[in-house]
Amino acid sequence: MSLERYIRQRNKICNMFIAAQQPMHIDRLTPEDMQQLAQQLAIDLDPASLVLDGETRGKPLGTKRAILNQAATELKALGAEVEIY
């Protein structure tokens, strides 16, 4: 569920900034899509990215970390290599 949410969020962001990019769908992920998601999750799970220069802390930080970790776990279950911080 978290991976699907993460993909929807990613699609919205890409739609705003990269109009030519096709949206990803959880039921049609290619190996390239999974690699791209794994790389983006690794960036999003980096401690500096998680806290947004100290702007995110407490319960919102814990929630964000839990959602991203769950998305990474779900992606790993599909066979992608993801480093979880």
N, C-alpha and C positions, 0 to 999 in steps of 0.2 A: 504494500500500500504506500509506503513512504517513497519507494522508487518511482511509482507512478506519479505521485505528487511532485517529486523532484523533476521528473521529465516534463510535466505540465508547466512548471515554473520556468524551466530552461527554455521550453518552446515559446513562452510569452516573451521572455527577454530577447531571444534570438529574433522573434518576429518584429520587435521594436527596432533592433539594431542591424540585423542581417536578413533583409527581406528575401533574398534569393535562397536561403537555406530551407530545406524541407523539414517539417516538424518530425520529431521522433515519436514512435508509438511503442508502448511496452510490449505489445504482442508481435511486433515486427522489427525487433532490434537486430541489426547486422553486427558482425564482429567489430566493424569500424565504429558503429554507434556505441557499442559497449566500451571500446577503448576510449573514445571521446568522453563518455560519461565518467569512466574511471579516472581519467586525468582531471576532469573538472571537479569531481568529488574530492580528489586528493588536494586540490587547491582550496576548495571550500572548507575542508577539514583542517587545514593548516592553522595552528593556533593564532597567528596574526590575522588571518581572514575571519576566523570565528569571532574574535572579540571586536573587530572593526575599530582598531586603535583605541580600545577601552570603552567604546560607546555601548557595547553589549556586555552585560554581566548579570549575575544572579539567575533567576528562574528562566528568563528568555534565552540566556546563553545555554543553559542545560537543555532546554527544549530544542533549540537549534541543533546542538551537538547530537542529541538523541535521534532526531529526524534524519540527519545526515548519516549517522552511523548505521541506522536501520536501512537507509537507501543503499549504502555501501554493502551491507550484509546481503541484501536482496540481489544486488548486482553480482556479488561474488557467487551466489547460489546459481546464477545463470552461466557461470564459467569465466567471468572477467577477473583480471588481476587488479585488486584494489588494496592500497595500503590504508589501514585505519589507524588514525592517531589516538 
